[in-house]
Amino acid sequence: MALGPRLDLRQSQSLVMTPQLQQAIKLLALSNLEVEAFIAEEIEKNPLLDGGGEAAEREPGDTPDEGHDDDGFSADGFGGDDEEWDGPTADRLIEAGDAAADAPLDADYDAETFHHDSAADSARGPEGPGLDGVGSGGGSEERPDLDEYATATLSLHDHLTAQAGELLSGHEMAIAARIIDLIDEAGYFEGQTLEIAQLLDVPLFHVERILSVIQTLDPSGVGARTLAECIAIQAREADRYDPAMAKLIDNLDLLARGAIPQLRRLCGVDEEDMADMIRELRDYDPKPGLRFGGEPAAPVTPDIFVHRTANGWAVELNNATLPRLIVNRSYYSELSSGPQDKGSKAWLSECLASANWLVKALDQRARTIVKVAREIVKQQEAFFLHGVEHLRPLTLKAVADAIGMHESTISRVTSNKYLMCERGLHELKYFFTSGVAAADGGDAVSAEAVKSQIAKLIAAEGDDILSDDKLVELLKEKGFDLARRTVAKYREAIGLGSSVQRRRQRAMKAA
């Protein structure tokens, strides 16, 4: 074998994560609201992208595709090959695609197969035809911003600072401000008075005195360091902090365990007085700060609507949360016809390729989501007809195999997305549950169906508290073959205590 330098040609294949491929993968996992934020960023970077408003001119020959009425945005039942879209799947889009040559896909958003749940869902505004592209959104007219109607909520810290300002001033107010800063959203003081005294170089008793002033502010119980102190402050304000109530508050752990006889002996009261004290205790607020401030909880917005029609099930995207995106071809023509150097021409071509790719990727994302949702509805039709007890075991692989996509694609599509139907609002992941063997050897049932049965049995147990062993027997009679530890796991998953805990709670309510 000769030793020496030489040239060889070798052929190999490798998967390259191009920016377009990364973008397509990222879009699949985003919810509609996250897509809206992503598009806003892209519009800032690309002058050829337009989020709506004035109609952009189409290229000659660009006309809406009339055949898009049934291309994934609406499912009028199952079983007909005519209803399936025969274009490239999301996997194929990720694998290939000439972004510069890909023209935006058009859809007739005013077709009767679309469910317009609001005026914003229509692609045609009152002034004329809509723009070509994907998503939704109204025309150029301004619509009222619902956020403007939201009432500003006063925060707990602002509420306390305003009250403290009426009682304190100077260095005392500085101490109070530091204490208020260390009060959490539930109203509890999380700091240390000694640390505050050292930080502000003031005597410890000054800090303790200011804290006691803070504890007299509204809401009652604010500024407490423990639950017992919080309840004690409220009992003092209600003029009910007598020695018996003090003993009860000091032994809240016994109350939590349901040790009522032991509490009666400690407090030195009879059964009637103990029952009155417990009822009074229930009226106190263990987290007084939660009634103030904090960010309002953001409502979950559905990404997909499912409803029954005369021909089957209709599955569609929530167009109200999908922004409309177009490629401004008239602006591109204007820029490309002017004088350009080599760098400007390359940059403009890159912007056009990126814009075309994004529009097509968004359109394919919409088709893929609806295609996956249609298969979920098909697999879980019994749930949509009869409720959670008829939810079937389902895996990502089963859906992937049924629609010819990769399992990872299904995982991304079902992440952070919610489906609204007659049975309520559910995350797409909700429909993928493990199976539980049937006692009679029949088809397996969903874990969610078992949880529903456990909740029903416990809700109807009455005075005869059901143990986990008894639940196993009753579930077996209903056709569910489960071990005791499995029943306990499901019971805890739905937030229900053990038979001992439920018995104690029943005793406390009866006290």
URDAMO-V573010 format. One record per residue. OMEGA is omega as a letter, one per 20 degrees, with the letter a starting at -180 (NA if undefined). D_CENTER is the distance of its C-alpha to the mean C-alpha in Angstrom with 1 decimal. Layout:
omega = <OMEGA;OMEGA>
d_center = <D_CENTER;D_CENTER>
//
This chain:
omega = <a;r;r;r;r;r;r;r;r;a;r;r;r;r;a;r;r;r;r;r;r;a;r;r;a;a;a;a;a;r;a;a;r;r;r;r;r;a;r;r;a;r;r;a;a;a;a;r;a;a;a;a;a;a;r;a;r;r;r;r;r;r;r;r;a;a;a;a;a;a;r;a;r;r;a;a;a;r;a;r;a;a;a;r;a;r;a;r;r;r;r;r;r;a;a;r;r;a;a;a;a;r;r;r;a;r;r;a;r;a;a;a;r;r;a;a;r;a;a;a;a;r;r;r;a;a;r;a;r;a;r;a;a;r;a;r;a;a;a;a;r;r;a;r;a;r;a;a;a;a;r;a;r;a;r;a;r;a;r;a;r;r;a;r;r;a;a;r;r;a;r;r;r;r;a;r;r;r;a;r;a;r;a;a;r;r;a;r;a;a;r;a;r;r;r;r;r;a;a;r;r;r;a;a;r;a;r;a;r;r;r;r;r;a;r;a;r;j;a;a;a;r;r;r;r;r;a;r;r;r;a;r;a;r;r;r;r;a;r;a;r;a;a;r;r;r;r;a;r;a;r;r;r;r;r;r;r;a;a;r;r;r;r;r;a;a;r;a;r;a;a;r;r;r;r;a;r;r;r;a;a;a;a;a;a;r;a;a;a;r;a;r;a;r;r;a;a;r;r;a;r;r;a;r;r;r;a;r;r;a;a;a;r;a;a;r;r;a;a;a;r;r;r;a;r;r;a;a;r;r;r;r;a;a;a;a;a;r;a;r;a;a;a;r;r;r;a;r;r;r;r;r;a;a;r;r;a;r;r;r;r;r;r;r;r;a;a;r;a;r;r;a;r;a;r;r;r;a;a;a;r;r;a;r;a;r;a;a;a;r;a;r;a;r;r;a;r;r;a;r;a;a;r;r;r;a;r;r;r;r;r;a;a;r;r;r;a;a;r;r;a;r;r;a;a;r;a;r;a;a;r;a;r;a;r;a;r;a;a;r;a;a;r;r;a;r;r;r;r;r;r;r;r;r;r;a;a;r;a;a;r;a;a;a;a;r;r;r;r;r;r;a;a;r;r;r;r;r;r;a;a;r;a;a;r;r;r;r;r;r;r;a;r;r;r;a;r;a;r;a;a;r;r;r;r;r;a;r;a;a;NA>
d_center = <66.4;66.8;65.1;64.1;61.5;60.4;57.8;55.5;53.0;50.1;47.2;43.8;40.2;37.0;33.4;32.7;29.2;30.0;27.8;27.2;26.2;23.8;22.3;22.0;20.2;17.8;17.0;16.2;13.3;11.7;9.4;11.6;10.8;11.5;14.5;15.7;15.9;17.6;20.1;21.0;22.1;24.0;25.8;26.9;28.5;29.9;32.4;32.5;28.9;28.4;25.2;27.2;29.8;33.3;34.0;34.8;37.9;37.6;39.9;42.9;42.1;38.4;37.6;34.6;34.5;35.1;34.0;30.3;29.8;28.9;27.7;24.3;22.8;24.3;25.2;28.1;28.5;29.2;32.3;33.8;34.3;34.5;30.8;29.8;29.7;32.4;31.4;30.1;26.9;24.2;26.1;29.2;27.8;26.8;30.2;32.3;32.6;35.0;32.8;35.9;37.0;33.8;33.8;30.7;29.9;30.4;28.9;30.1;27.1;29.4;30.3;30.3;28.0;25.1;23.3;23.4;21.1;22.2;24.9;22.7;22.2;25.8;27.2;30.4;30.7;33.7;35.7;35.8;34.3;30.9;30.7;30.5;27.4;23.9;20.9;21.6;22.4;25.4;28.8;30.4;30.5;28.5;26.0;25.1;22.2;20.2;19.2;22.9;22.9;20.6;22.9;23.1;22.6;25.3;24.1;25.8;27.8;29.1;30.0;31.9;33.6;34.9;36.4;37.8;39.5;41.5;42.8;43.2;44.5;45.7;45.1;43.7;40.9;40.2;39.8;37.6;35.3;35.0;34.2;31.6;29.9;29.6;28.0;24.4;21.8;22.9;26.5;28.1;30.5;29.6;32.7;36.3;39.1;41.5;39.5;39.2;42.9;43.7;41.5;42.9;46.4;46.9;48.2;45.8;46.9;45.9;42.3;42.4;44.0;41.3;38.6;40.4;40.4;36.6;36.3;38.1;35.6;33.1;30.8;33.1;32.3;30.9;32.2;32.8;32.7;32.1;30.9;34.5;35.5;32.7;34.0;37.6;37.1;35.8;38.7;41.2;40.0;40.4;43.8;43.1;43.3;46.4;47.5;46.0;42.5;42.8;43.5;40.5;38.1;39.7;38.9;35.4;35.0;37.6;35.8;32.6;34.8;36.4;39.9;41.2;44.9;44.8;43.2;45.9;48.6;47.1;46.7;50.0;48.8;49.2;46.5;46.4;45.9;43.2;41.3;41.6;40.4;37.3;36.4;37.0;34.8;31.9;32.2;31.6;28.2;27.3;24.7;26.5;24.7;21.3;22.8;23.2;21.4;18.3;15.5;14.1;10.6;8.7;8.1;5.4;7.9;9.3;10.8;13.5;15.9;18.2;21.2;24.8;27.7;31.4;31.3;28.2;24.5;23.2;20.1;19.1;16.6;15.3;18.0;17.2;14.5;16.7;19.4;22.9;24.7;28.4;31.2;33.7;36.8;39.3;38.4;38.8;42.2;43.3;42.5;43.9;47.1;47.9;49.7;47.6;48.4;47.2;44.2;43.0;43.4;41.4;38.6;38.5;38.5;35.6;33.6;34.4;33.5;30.2;29.3;30.5;28.5;25.2;25.8;26.6;23.8;21.3;23.3;23.3;19.6;19.2;21.9;20.5;17.0;19.0;21.5;19.1;17.4;21.1;22.0;19.2;20.4;23.9;23.4;21.6;23.6;24.8;21.4;21.0;24.6;24.9;21.7;20.1;23.6;24.3;21.4;23.1;22.7;21.3;21.1;20.0;23.7;24.6;22.5;23.7;27.3;27.1;26.1;27.9;25.2;24.6;22.3;20.6;19.9;18.1;16.0;15.0;14.5;12.1;9.9;6.4;7.7;7.7;11.2;12.9;16.2;18.8;17.3;14.1;10.5;9.7;7.8;10.9;11.4;12.1;15.3;16.7;18.4;21.7;24.9;27.2;30.9;32.5;35.5;37.7;37.1;35.1;31.8;29.1;26.3;22.6;21.5;19.1;22.3;24.1;21.6;21.9;25.7;25.8;23.9;26.4;29.4;28.5;27.9;31.3;33.2;35.1;37.6;37.9;35.1;34.1;34.3;32.3;35.6;36.0;32.4;33.4;36.4;34.7;32.0;34.9;36.6;33.6;33.6;31.2;32.9;31.1;32.5;32.3;30.1;27.6;27.6;27.2;24.2;22.4;23.6;22.1;18.8;18.4;19.7;23.3;26.2;29.4;32.4;34.0;31.0;30.7;34.5;34.5;31.8;34.0;37.0;35.5;34.5;38.0;39.6>
//
